[in-house]
Amino acid sequence: MGFIISITNQKGGVAKTTTAVHLAAGISLKQKKTLLIDLDPQRNSTGVLLKRNDFSPEKTIYQAFQKKTITGEMIHATSFENLFIIPSAMQLIELESSLSGTLDGFFRLSESLKDVSMEFPYIIFDCPPSLSVITVNALVAASHIIIPLQVSKFSVDGINGLLDVISTIRKRYNAKLKIMGGVFTFYDERTTMAKMLSDMIVKKIPIFNTKIPRSIAVEEAHMVKRSLFEYAPKNKVTQAYSRLVTEVQNGLE
C-alpha cells in the first residue's frame, strides 16, 4: 500500500483545493501514478482537472460511499499522464444525515479503497471545508494529513479544533494517522503578522519549509479550468508547489 494524504482544513479560503490539485499533479509529473479523490461537494478539483463537474453520481465518489467499493467507471483520466481523479458530486451533501446513524458510517471510504490502494502509490483527498462525516472518513482512511493554512488569527484558532478531531480519530479509528505538517498559503513574509502567527502555529504542528505566495495567476488558471503547471509553469506559485512536492516526497520515501 502507498501513501494516502488528506488535504484538510475546516476553514474555507485557505487554498485547500489548489494545494490538493497541485500536490497530486506535481507528484504525477515525477512519474508516480496518483489518484486524486474530490470529496468536496463544491467539485472544484473536478472542474480544474476534468473541465466539467456534472458527472452522474454513479461515476463519482458518491457511489463509493453507497457501495463501499470503487469501480473503473469512477476513475477518470486527466491531461496528466499519471494523474487520475474520482470526481465529486453535489449528492455528497446528503451523506451527513444518511451515514451518521450507520455503524460503518466513518469507514465507508477506507473500505472502498481496498481494491485500488495497491494500484496507486499516492492517493490524495481534497476534503470539504468542514469537520463533516466526509472529512472524518478521509482521516480514518488516510496515512498522513497536510493542513493548508492562511496566516491569520482564525487559522490559529481553527487548528485547535482540528487537532482535537485528529486526536479522537487516532484513539478510536486510525492510530497510524500522521500529521505531515501545515503549509502556509497566500504567504507574504514581509508582514509582521506572518512572522508572529507563524511562530504561534509552529508550536502546535510541524510546518513545511515551502511557503505558497499569493498570485493572480491562481485565479486566472481556475477561471480557464487549468492547473498552474499548464497555465503558468514559471509562476512563483507553480514553482513553490514544485518545491512542496519535493519536500512531501522526501518526507515520505
C-alpha positions in Angstrom: 0.0 0.0 0.0 1.2 3.5 -0.8 0.6 6.9 0.8 -2.9 8.3 1.4 -2.7 12.0 2.1 -5.7 14.0 3.3 -5.6 17.8 2.5 -7.7 19.0 5.3 -8.8 22.3 7.0 -12.3 23.0 8.2 -11.8 26.7 7.3 -12.5 27.7 3.7 -10.4 30.1 1.6 -7.0 28.6 2.6 -6.1 27.2 -0.9 -7.0 23.7 0.1 -8.2 22.6 -3.3 -5.4 24.4 -5.1 -2.9 22.6 -2.8 -4.6 19.2 -3.4 -4.7 19.6 -7.2 -1.1 20.8 -7.5 0.3 18.3 -5.0 -1.3 15.5 -6.9 -0.3 16.9 -10.3 3.2 17.6 -9.2 3.7 14.1 -7.9 2.3 12.6 -11.1 4.8 14.6 -13.1 7.5 12.7 -11.2 6.3 9.5 -12.8 4.3 8.4 -9.8 0.8 7.1 -10.6 -1.5 9.3 -8.5 -5.2 9.3 -7.7 -6.9 12.5 -6.5 -10.3 11.9 -4.9 -12.5 15.0 -4.8 -14.5 14.8 -1.5 -15.8 18.4 -1.6 -19.4 18.9 -2.9 -18.3 22.1 -4.5 -16.4 20.0 -7.0 -13.6 22.5 -7.7 -10.9 19.9 -8.1 -13.1 18.0 -10.6 -13.7 21.1 -12.6 -10.0 22.0 -12.9 -8.8 18.6 -13.9 -11.7 17.4 -16.0 -13.0 20.7 -17.3 -16.5 19.8 -16.1 -18.2 18.8 -12.9 -21.6 17.5 -14.0 -21.0 13.7 -13.8 -23.8 11.3 -12.9 -23.5 10.1 -9.3 -22.6 6.5 -10.2 -19.4 7.9 -11.8 -18.3 9.8 -8.8 -17.0 9.2 -5.2 -20.7 9.4 -4.0 -21.2 5.9 -5.4 -18.2 4.6 -3.4 -19.9 5.8 -0.2 -23.0 3.9 -1.2 -21.5 0.7 -2.4 -18.2 0.6 -0.4 -16.2 -0.1 -3.5 -14.5 1.8 -6.3 -15.2 0.7 -9.9 -13.4 1.6 -13.1 -16.1 4.0 -14.3 -15.5 6.2 -11.3 -11.8 6.7 -12.1 -11.2 9.3 -14.8 -8.0 10.1 -16.7 -6.8 13.7 -16.7 -4.5 15.7 -19.0 -1.5 14.5 -16.9 -0.3 11.0 -18.0 0.0 9.6 -14.4 -2.8 11.5 -12.7 -6.3 10.2 -12.3 -9.3 11.6 -10.4 -12.5 10.4 -8.9 -15.0 13.3 -9.3 -17.2 14.7 -6.6 -20.9 15.1 -6.7 -23.4 17.5 -5.1 -25.1 14.5 -3.6 -22.3 14.2 -1.1 -24.2 16.8 1.0 -26.8 14.1 1.7 -24.2 11.8 3.4 -24.1 13.9 6.6 -27.6 12.6 7.5 -27.6 9.2 5.8 -24.3 8.0 7.3 -24.5 9.5 10.7 -26.8 6.7 12.0 -24.9 3.8 10.5 -22.4 1.6 12.3 -19.8 1.8 9.5 -20.5 5.4 8.6 -16.9 6.6 9.3 -15.4 3.6 7.4 -17.1 3.7 4.0 -14.2 5.5 2.3 -11.4 3.2 3.7 -13.5 0.2 2.8 -13.9 1.4 -0.8 -10.1 2.0 -1.2 -9.0 -1.6 -0.6 -9.2 -2.6 -4.2 -7.4 0.5 -5.6 -4.8 1.4 -3.0 -2.3 -1.1 -4.4 -2.6 0.4 -7.9 -1.8 4.0 -6.9 1.4 4.8 -4.9 -0.2 8.1 -4.0 -3.8 8.9 -3.2 -4.7 12.5 -2.3 -8.0 13.6 -0.7 -9.4 17.1 -1.3 -11.7 17.4 1.7 -14.6 19.7 2.2 -14.1 22.9 4.4 -15.8 21.4 7.4 -15.3 18.7 10.0 -18.1 16.6 8.5 -18.7 12.9 8.2 -16.9 13.0 4.9 -13.8 14.6 6.4 -13.9 12.1 9.2 -14.0 9.3 6.6 -10.9 10.9 4.9 -9.0 11.0 8.2 -9.9 7.4 9.0 -8.7 6.3 5.6 -5.5 8.4 5.4 -2.0 7.6 6.4 -1.0 11.3 6.5 -2.6 14.8 6.7 -1.4 18.1 5.3 -3.1 21.2 6.6 -3.1 24.3 4.3 -3.0 27.5 6.5 -3.6 31.1 5.7 -1.6 33.3 8.1 -4.5 34.7 10.1 -5.8 34.7 13.6 -8.7 32.5 12.5 -6.3 29.8 11.2 -4.6 29.7 14.6 -7.9 29.4 16.4 -9.1 26.7 13.9 -6.1 24.4 14.4 -7.1 23.5 17.9 -10.5 22.2 16.8 -8.8 20.2 14.0 -6.2 18.8 16.3 -8.9 17.6 18.7 -10.6 15.7 15.9 -7.3 14.2 14.8 -6.6 13.1 18.4 -10.0 11.4 18.7 -9.6 9.6 15.3 -6.2 8.3 16.3 -7.6 7.0 19.6 -10.7 5.4 18.1 -10.3 4.6 14.4 -6.8 5.2 12.9 -3.8 5.1 15.2 -1.4 5.4 12.2 -2.6 8.8 11.1 0.3 11.2 11.0 0.4 15.0 10.6 3.0 15.7 7.9 2.6 19.4 8.6 1.0 22.7 7.8 1.7 24.6 4.6 1.3 28.4 4.6 -0.6 29.7 1.7 -1.1 33.3 0.4 2.1 33.9 2.3 3.8 37.3 2.5 7.0 37.1 4.6 7.3 40.9 4.6 4.4 41.3 7.1 4.8 41.4 10.8 1.6 39.3 11.1 3.2 36.5 9.1 6.2 36.2 11.4 4.1 36.5 14.6 1.5 33.9 13.7 4.0 31.6 12.1 5.8 31.4 15.4 2.5 30.6 17.2 1.4 27.9 14.7 4.8 26.1 14.7 4.3 25.4 18.4 1.2 23.4 17.6 2.2 21.5 14.4 5.2 21.0 12.2 5.4 23.4 9.2 6.7 22.8 5.8 9.7 24.9 4.8 7.9 25.7 1.5 5.6 28.7 1.7 3.0 29.3 -1.1 2.8 33.0 -2.1 -0.1 34.9 -3.5 -0.6 35.4 -7.2 -3.4 36.4 -9.5 -2.3 33.6 -11.8 -4.0 31.1 -9.5 -7.5 32.6 -10.1 -6.8 33.0 -13.8 -5.9 29.3 -14.0 -9.1 28.4 -12.1 -11.1 30.5 -14.5 -9.9 28.6 -17.5 -10.0 25.3 -15.7 -6.3 24.5 -15.9 -3.7 23.7 -13.4 -0.8 26.1 -12.8 1.6 23.6 -14.3 -0.2 24.0 -17.6 -1.3 27.7 -17.4 1.8 29.3 -15.8 4.7 26.9 -15.3 7.2 29.6 -14.5 4.9 31.5 -12.0 6.2 31.8 -8.4 3.2 29.8 -7.1 3.9 27.0 -9.5 7.5 26.9 -8.5 6.5 26.9 -4.9 4.2 23.9 -5.3 7.0 22.1 -7.2 9.2 22.6 -4.1 6.4 21.4 -1.8 6.0 18.2 -3.9 9.7 17.5 -3.4 9.5 18.2 0.3 6.5 15.9 0.7 8.1 13.1 -1.2 11.4 13.5 0.7 9.4 13.2 3.9 7.6 10.0 2.9 10.0 8.0 0.7 
